[in-house]
């Protein structure tokens, strides 16, 4: 399994922003006062978290491949 390209990560980030807009996020009580900057940070942190999980998954899968 290969590491995803930066381009595919950027496209995935845009898809997330299209699915959960700032206006939709503000409907959740916890995020009712979130700013645009806070929204961008939240999306960025979710992206980093997802990449870390993916990297761990890839590392485990690559270590199970017989040489």
Order of alpha helices (4+ residues) and beta strands (2+ residues): alpha-alpha-alpha
